[in-house]
Amino acid sequence: MTKVLKVLAGGWLAAVLGIALFAAAGTLGASTVSAESPPNPPARFAGTVTIDGQPAPAGTVIEARIGNAACGVTQVFTQGGQSRYVLDVPALDPGANPNCGVDGAVVTFYIGGKKAAETGSWKNYQLNELNLSYTTPTPTASPSPTARPPAAGNTVTADGGASASWLLAIAGLGILAFGVSGIAVARRAR
């Protein structure tokens, strides 16, 4: 019995405990890998862009939103004397940001930050041809402030317990190092 206690006191207990904690960290941090299907393709919208009946200037920003989520941005380009845009709006993917379209979702467009008169329906199995326009409202007797939808983004993050497994791994390595140094000291003491 005293021989066992000497071995344990010589650092073996710390070494065994360190190995156990390191193994536990690997087990807790492991995740299941499974085959996944490829992501759904985006819905593509394309068409002309006019502001107050005139072609929009090249470089004007076009933004697509579904609900409050920003789901794509592009710029106007000139082709054949027309101001045009092409914009891909991503599909719903719970792990992605932005997390956007499902079949039939209403897509709202903004031309240079101003809401376009037209909306689209998210369909990723066809080209969605949609000409966009914005007309500056005429002033009225009592001006009212124009509300703009709030910008949205997914700010919630989760590490799925990865930080806890890293903490266990570091603790396990520290105890393992302490145990190994204890073994070395015990051997020198003999």
Secondary structure as UniProt FT lines:
FT   HELIX           2..7
FT   HELIX           8..12
FT   HELIX           13..29
FT   STRAND          43..51
FT   TURN            52..53
FT   STRAND          54..55
FT   TURN            58..59
FT   STRAND          61..66
FT   TURN            67..68
FT   STRAND          69..75
FT   STRAND          77..79
FT   TURN            80..81
FT   STRAND          82..89
FT   TURN            94..95
FT   TURN            103..104
FT   STRAND          106..111
FT   TURN            112..113
FT   STRAND          114..121
FT   TURN            124..125
FT   STRAND          127..129
FT   STRAND          132..134
FT   TURN            160..161
FT   HELIX           162..189
//
